[in-house]
Amino acid sequence: MKLAKPGSAPKPPPEPSKSPKSSKSSKSPGSPASARLGWLDALRGIAALAVAMHHFGLLGKIPHAGGVPRHLDLGFFGVMLFFLVSGYIIPASLERRGDVRAFWTGRLFRIYPAVAVTVVASLLVLPRSGQIVQSFPFDHPVLSLAANGLLLQDLLGVPSTIGVMWSLTYEMVFYYFVCALFVRGWHRHSAPIAVGFASVALVLGTWLPIGGISVDLAATGRLVAAAGIVVLMAAACIATARPDLTRWGALLLGGLGLVLITVNSRTTGFETMLIFATMFAGTVLYRLEHGLLDRLPALLCCGFVIVTGVTVGYLYNRDTALWHTWTPSWESFSSAYLAAWALFAAAMLLRRRRFPRWLGGLGTISFSVYLLHGPLMYFLGWKLRNHPPIVGPKGQAALTLGYLAAVVVLSWLSYRLVEIPFQNLGRRAVRALDRRFPAPAPTPLAAAAPGPRVPEPEPAAGV
């Protein structure tokens, strides 16, 4: 469904002199780095490196750095940085397209193929005794496949097939919220929405229930079935591209997401609400940069979200809450959150400068780095199981560098052989859908955001 500015007439067709080839090539994933937002690629590269090194236990291998994790959680820093980037670019991508069906088609072809290839490859390569795929999918394959297939598993009470996929659950629900706001014409209200989520995190803290619906296996099965029916109904509505049905579908998804994060969260309420406050604050920064929001409300909003993130860590991230946030202390939670914001703000201020090409390249393959670094780590553990332990600074340095090199090479291959071909296929699918089932004429439901063209957004990585 394509949407036009309120009160405006539909855009005229492109002039004949415009070359379709040049338009197509500008969207190619192989376009020059100058066509991308380089500072966001650099941030993704840093975030992917932080998450991979956190799981590899880098700080434990550096002399005198073993106490750092209690004061700065590297994995939480990386995932919050990813969520900021996602919040900055996802709504902009949807608003510039003005087409909910095309947005979802692109997202599905962007995320699912790489996830599926990673899971299947892990099952085929790794032995059961050294398998990164958790035991739940082996014991309950249908339930696990359904929940993980929706990418809502952690909010449905089902473990992620691969642990790091938990962040994709929050990414998916963020898409739900963005689409629901867009079809209602409320997408410009990112600042009050971010403040609202932050306020809930600050006031309710740990009060929101964890797994309030999925209390046992039977209840979990019912919840997964119900969520699947809602998502399929919403998808059918959106696939028609009719404005009224697209509105139904997007609101169904938004309502489902709101229910799940409120009463069936995988983690503490303050962390769940802080994640969405952070994403919408990232959107606020996009609107500030492109003149869609005044400086004062934008800065007040972001300042409130930052202070809230640090404060909820101090107030609530203690005792049993640490089991759910997977951070060793409140200091590590709060300092990592603050560091993610500081780095994002610094990169945004320096966005007109040239960033190192290797960092941008790492950002380009960051989704594959996120998915593959865990299976590779398990593979190394399996192969080194019957060998003497690698000790000493030189041995640990060689192991770390070898691991990093292997992650980069495998991720580059995944990007070239899986991600790019399926992104291209997704673009062809969008054009085929538009030809076979053309969308009705644009209606004045929402305004497309002005500003420079944004690249195809990357999914957030997780810890």
C-alpha positions in Angstrom: 0.0 0.0 0.0 1.6 3.2 -1.1 0.7 6.4 0.9 0.8 10.0 0.0 1.1 13.2 2.0 -2.2 14.3 3.6 -4.1 16.6 1.2 -1.8 16.0 -1.7 -2.6 14.5 -5.1 -0.9 11.3 -6.2 2.6 11.7 -7.6 2.8 11.9 -11.4 4.5 9.0 -13.2 8.2 9.4 -13.9 9.2 11.3 -17.0 10.1 9.3 -20.1 13.7 10.7 -20.0 14.4 8.9 -16.7 16.3 5.7 -17.3 14.9 2.7 -15.4 18.3 1.1 -15.5 19.9 3.9 -13.6 17.2 3.8 -11.0 17.6 0.0 -10.6 21.3 0.2 -10.2 21.1 2.8 -7.5 19.4 0.3 -5.3 21.7 -2.6 -6.0 23.4 -4.0 -2.9 26.7 -3.8 -4.8 26.5 0.0 -5.2 29.5 2.1 -4.1 30.0 2.8 -0.5 29.2 6.5 -1.2 25.6 5.5 -1.7 25.4 4.1 1.9 25.3 5.9 5.2 28.9 5.1 6.1 28.7 6.1 9.7 25.9 3.7 10.4 27.9 0.9 8.7 30.8 1.7 11.0 28.6 1.5 14.0 27.2 -1.8 12.9 30.8 -3.0 12.4 31.7 -2.0 16.0 28.5 -3.5 17.4 29.1 -6.8 15.6 32.7 -7.0 16.8 31.6 -6.2 20.4 29.0 -9.0 20.4 31.3 -11.6 18.8 34.2 -10.7 21.2 31.9 -10.8 24.2 30.8 -14.3 23.4 34.3 -15.3 22.7 35.4 -14.1 26.1 37.9 -11.6 24.8 38.2 -9.6 28.0 39.0 -12.8 30.0 41.9 -13.5 27.7 43.6 -10.0 28.1 45.9 -9.7 31.1 44.4 -7.6 34.0 41.1 -7.2 32.1 39.2 -9.9 33.8 37.4 -7.5 36.1 36.1 -5.2 33.3 32.9 -7.2 32.6 31.6 -6.3 36.0 31.8 -2.6 35.0 31.1 -2.8 31.3 29.1 -5.5 29.6 30.5 -5.7 26.0 27.6 -7.7 24.7 24.9 -5.4 26.1 26.8 -2.5 24.7 26.8 -4.0 21.2 23.1 -5.0 21.2 22.0 -1.5 22.4 24.2 0.1 19.7 22.4 -2.2 17.1 19.0 -1.2 18.4 19.9 2.5 18.1 20.9 2.0 14.5 17.8 0.0 13.8 15.6 2.7 15.3 17.3 5.4 13.3 16.9 3.7 9.9 13.8 1.3 9.9 11.0 3.9 10.1 12.8 6.1 7.5 12.9 3.1 5.1 9.2 2.4 5.5 8.2 6.1 5.2 10.2 6.7 2.1 8.7 3.7 0.4 5.2 4.5 1.6 4.4 0.8 0.9 3.8 -1.5 3.8 3.6 -4.6 1.5 7.0 -3.8 -0.1 8.5 -3.1 3.3 7.5 -6.5 4.7 8.5 -8.3 1.5 12.0 -6.7 1.7 12.3 -7.5 5.4 11.4 -11.2 5.0 13.8 -11.7 2.2 16.5 -9.8 4.2 16.2 -11.8 7.4 14.8 -15.3 6.9 17.2 -16.8 4.3 20.3 -16.0 6.4 18.7 -17.3 9.6 17.5 -20.5 7.9 20.9 -21.2 6.3 22.7 -20.7 9.6 20.4 -23.0 11.5 20.5 -25.8 8.9 24.3 -25.5 8.6 24.7 -25.8 12.3 22.5 -28.9 12.5 24.4 -30.5 9.6 27.9 -29.6 10.7 27.9 -29.7 14.5 27.5 -33.0 16.5 24.6 -33.2 19.0 27.1 -33.2 21.9 28.6 -29.8 20.7 25.4 -28.3 19.1 24.7 -24.6 19.4 21.0 -25.4 18.5 19.4 -25.7 21.9 17.7 -28.9 23.1 14.2 -27.5 23.0 13.9 -27.7 19.2 15.0 -31.4 19.3 12.4 -32.2 22.0 9.5 -30.1 20.5 10.4 -29.5 16.8 6.9 -28.4 15.6 6.4 -25.9 18.4 9.9 -24.6 18.1 9.7 -24.3 14.3 6.4 -22.4 14.5 7.5 -19.9 17.2 11.0 -19.3 15.7 9.4 -19.2 12.2 7.3 -16.2 13.4 10.5 -14.7 14.9 8.5 -14.1 18.1 9.9 -17.1 20.0 11.2 -15.3 23.1 8.0 -13.5 23.6 6.0 -16.7 23.1 7.9 -18.6 25.9 9.9 -20.7 23.4 13.7 -20.7 23.4 15.5 -19.3 20.4 16.9 -22.0 18.1 20.2 -20.2 18.4 20.5 -18.0 21.5 21.5 -14.7 19.8 18.2 -14.7 17.8 16.4 -13.2 20.8 17.1 -9.7 19.5 15.3 -10.5 16.3 12.2 -11.0 18.4 12.4 -7.3 19.5 13.3 -6.2 16.0 10.2 -7.9 14.7 7.9 -6.3 17.3 9.5 -2.9 16.5 8.5 -3.5 12.8 5.0 -4.2 14.1 4.8 -0.9 16.0 6.3 1.1 13.2 3.8 -0.2 10.6 0.9 0.3 12.9 1.9 3.9 13.6 2.5 4.5 9.9 -1.0 3.4 8.7 -2.6 5.5 11.4 -0.5 8.5 10.5 1.1 8.6 13.9 4.6 7.8 12.8 5.8 11.4 13.4 5.2 11.1 17.1 8.4 9.2 17.8 9.5 11.5 20.7 6.4 11.0 23.0 6.4 7.3 22.2 10.0 7.0 23.2 9.4 9.0 26.4 6.3 6.8 27.1 8.2 3.5 26.9 11.0 5.0 29.0 8.5 6.1 31.6 7.0 2.6 31.8 10.5 1.2 32.3 11.3 3.7 35.0 8.0 3.4 36.9 7.1 -0.2 36.6 10.6 -1.6 36.7 10.4 -5.4 37.4 6.6 -5.3 38.0 5.6 -6.5 34.5 5.2 -10.3 34.3 7.8 -12.5 32.7 6.1 -15.3 30.7 2.7 -14.5 32.2 0.8 -16.5 29.5 3.2 -19.2 28.7 3.2 -20.7 32.1 3.5 -24.3 30.9 4.0 -26.3 27.7 0.3 -26.6 26.9 -0.3 -22.8 27.4 2.8 -22.1 25.3 1.4 -24.2 22.5 -1.9 -22.4 22.6 -0.2 -19.0 22.6 2.0 -19.9 19.6 -1.0 -21.2 17.7 -3.0 -18.0 18.5 -0.1 -15.7 17.5 0.4 -17.7 14.3 -3.3 -17.2 13.3 -3.1 -13.5 14.1 0.1 -13.0 12.1 -1.2 -15.0 9.1 -4.4 -12.9 9.1 -2.4 -9.7 9.2 -0.1 -11.0 6.4 -3.1 -11.8 4.2 -4.5 -8.3 4.8 -1.2 -6.6 4.0 -0.6 -8.7 0.9 -3.8 -7.3 -0.7 -2.2 -3.8 -0.6 -5.7 -2.4 -0.1 -5.5 0.6 2.2 -8.3 -0.5 4.5 -7.1 -4.1 4.8 -3.5 -3.0 5.2 -4.6 -0.9 8.1 -6.3 -3.9 9.6 -3.2 -6.0 9.2 -0.7 -3.5 10.6 -2.9 -2.8 13.6 -3.3 -6.5 14.3 0.4 -6.8 14.4 0.9 -3.8 16.5 -1.7 -5.0 19.0 -0.1 -8.5 19.1 3.3 -7.0 19.8 2.0 -4.8 22.6 0.2 -7.7 24.3 3.3 -9.9 24.2 5.8 -7.3 25.5 3.4 -6.4 28.3 2.3 -9.7 29.7 4.7 -12.4 28.3 8.1 -10.8 28.1 11.3 -12.9 28.0 13.1 -10.6 30.4 12.4 -7.9 33.0 9.9 -5.2 32.2 12.5 -2.4 32.5 14.8 -4.0 29.9 11.9 -4.7 27.5 10.5 -1.2 27.7 14.0 0.3 27.5 14.7 -1.5 24.2 11.7 0.1 22.5 12.4 3.5 24.1 15.9 3.3 22.7 14.7 2.3 19.2 12.2 5.1 19.0 14.8 7.5 20.4 17.0 6.5 17.4 14.0 7.5 15.2 13.9 10.8 17.0 17.5 11.5 16.0 16.7 10.7 12.4 13.9 13.2 12.5 16.1 15.8 14.2 18.8 15.4 11.5 16.4 15.9 8.6 14.6 18.8 10.1 11.4 16.9 10.9 11.6 17.7 14.7 12.8 20.7 16.6 16.0 20.5 18.5 14.6 21.1 22.0 12.0 18.3 22.1 14.4 15.9 20.4 17.2 16.6 22.9 14.8 16.4 25.9 13.5 13.1 24.7 16.9 11.5 24.1 18.2 12.9 27.4 15.3 11.4 29.3 15.8 8.0 27.6 19.5 8.0 28.4 19.0 9.0 32.0 16.2 6.4 32.3 18.5 3.7 30.9 21.2 4.4 33.4 18.7 4.8 36.3 16.8 1.6 35.8 20.1 -0.3 35.8 20.9 1.1 39.2 17.4 0.7 40.6 16.3 -2.7 39.2 19.2 -4.6 37.7 20.1 -6.5 40.9 19.6 -9.9 42.5 17.3 -12.2 40.3 17.0 -9.5 37.6 20.5 -10.2 36.7 19.5 -13.7 35.6 17.1 -12.3 33.0 19.3 -9.4 31.7 22.4 -11.7 31.5 24.6 -8.9 32.9 26.9 -9.4 35.8 26.0 -6.2 37.7 24.0 -3.0 37.6 27.2 -1.1 36.8 27.9 -3.2 33.7 24.3 -2.6 32.5 24.2 1.1 33.0 27.7 1.9 31.7 27.2 -0.3 28.6 24.0 1.5 27.8 25.6 4.9 28.3 28.6 3.9 26.2 26.3 2.8 23.3 24.6 6.2 23.3 27.9 8.0 23.6 29.4 6.2 20.6 26.3 6.7 18.5 26.2 10.4 19.3 29.9 10.8 18.5 29.5 9.0 15.2 26.5 11.1 14.3 28.4 14.3 15.0 31.2 13.0 12.7 28.9 11.5 10.1 30.2 13.8 7.3 33.7 12.4 7.8 35.1 9.4 6.1 35.2 6.3 8.3 37.7 3.4 7.8 36.7 1.2 4.9 37.3 -2.0 6.9 34.9 -0.9 9.6 32.2 -0.1 7.0 32.9 -3.4 5.4 32.4 -5.2 8.7 29.2 -3.3 9.1 28.0 -4.5 5.7 28.4 -8.1 6.8 27.3 -7.5 10.4 24.1 -9.6 10.2 26.1 -12.6 9.1 28.7 -11.9 11.8 25.9 -11.9 14.3 24.5 -15.2 13.1 27.7 -17.1 12.4 30.0 -16.2 15.2 28.3 -18.5 17.7 28.2 -21.6 15.5 31.9 -21.0 14.6 32.8 -20.8 18.3 31.0 -24.1 19.0 32.8 -25.6 16.0 36.2 -24.5 17.3 35.3 -25.9 20.8 34.3 -29.2 19.2 37.5 -29.5 17.1 39.8 -28.5 20.0 38.0 -30.7 22.6 40.6 -33.5 22.6 43.6 -31.3 22.2 45.7 -29.7 25.0 44.3 -26.3 26.1 45.8 -23.3 24.4 47.5 -21.2 27.1 49.8 -18.2 27.3 49.3 -14.8 25.7 50.7 -15.8 22.3 48.5 -18.9 22.1 45.4 -16.9 23.1 46.2 -14.1 20.7 46.7 -16.6 17.8 43.4 -18.3 18.7 41.5 -14.9 18.9 42.9 -13.7 15.6 42.2 -17.0 13.9 38.6 -16.9 15.2 38.2 -13.3 14.0 39.6 -14.1 10.6 37.3 -17.1 10.2 34.2 -15.1 11.3 35.0 -12.4 8.7 35.6 -14.9 5.9 32.5 -17.0 6.6 30.4 -13.8 7.0 31.6 -12.4 3.8 30.8 -15.6 2.0 27.3 -15.7 3.6 26.7 -12.1 2.6 27.8 -12.7 -1.1 26.1 -16.1 -1.5 23.0 -15.8 0.7 22.2 -12.2 1.6 22.7 -10.4 -1.7 21.0 -13.0 -3.9 17.9 -13.1 -1.6 17.8 -9.3 -1.4 17.8 -9.2 -5.1 15.1 -11.9 -5.2 13.1 -9.8 -2.7 13.2 -6.8 -5.0 12.0 -8.9 -7.9 9.2 -10.3 -5.7 8.1 -6.7 -4.9 8.0 -5.8 -8.6 6.2 -9.0 -9.4 3.6 -8.4 -6.7 3.0 -4.9 -7.9 2.5 -6.1 -11.5 0.2 -9.1 -10.6 -1.6 -7.4 -7.7 -1.3 -3.7 -8.2 -1.9 -1.5 -5.2 -4.9 0.9 -5.3 -4.2 4.6 -5.9 -2.4 6.3 -3.0 -4.5 7.6 -0.1 -3.7 10.5 2.3 -3.0 8.3 5.4 0.6 9.3 6.1 3.4 11.4 4.8 6.6 10.1 3.5 9.6 11.5 5.4 11.9 13.7 3.3 15.6 13.4 3.4 18.3 11.5 1.6 17.7 7.9 0.4 18.5 5.4 3.1 20.1 2.0 2.5 18.3 -1.3 3.0 18.2 -1.5 6.8 20.2 -4.3 8.5 18.6 -6.4 11.2 19.8 -5.7 14.7 22.2 -8.2 16.2 21.9 -9.7 19.6 23.9 -10.9 22.5 
